[in-house]
Amino acid sequence: MLQCNCSIFGDEQTREAIVVDPGDNIANILAVLKRHQLHVKAIVITHAHIDHIGGAEKLKVATGAPVYMNANDQPLYDGLDEQAQWLGMEPPSRTTIDVDAKEGETLHLGSAQFLVLDTPGHTQGSISLWIPEENKLVAGDTLFRDSIGRTDLPGGDSRKILRSIHTKLLTLPETVTVIPGHGANTTIGREKERNPFLQG
Ligand SMILES: [Zn+2]
């Protein structure tokens, strides 16, 4: 319903996978995993908004994989029922977070490393995943094509999000493909040049 992008990264050799932001539609995610014969080694949550984390419990039960989320978003996750209420949705069941995903934390998938970057601002515990071997960045709701994450929800901070983007994301190579939490992919170079929120 909320059109969140869920990313599934799979390694062709080890058949291991990392799933980022399973908001909902867990049956679809499991079907993709089955089709590619992948087993999930980690579930990573970029931030604790319901459209990104709503399906984490179901996916964890189905796969046994640990859930990674930044501890600064725990209060938001504790308020998941409230988030559901605002949207008029059934509250999804909650799970426990297994690993505090903070800067310095690295996940491995085959020969690729997934580096956690702290990018607070959209929420206090928002993270991005930088995958140098793949030249890809999973940006959650921090950076979008032509836009940035909203900061008017609880925990949002407009100065922090700009600082995060300028110091952590725009310093990456311009050729990096950015996979945002909503909408189309972009690149660091394109957003540096054209994103109206990042000029001046
Ligand atoms: Zn969000």
Residues whose N, C-alpha, C, O or C-beta is under 5 A from the ligand:
A	BS01	ZN	H49 D141
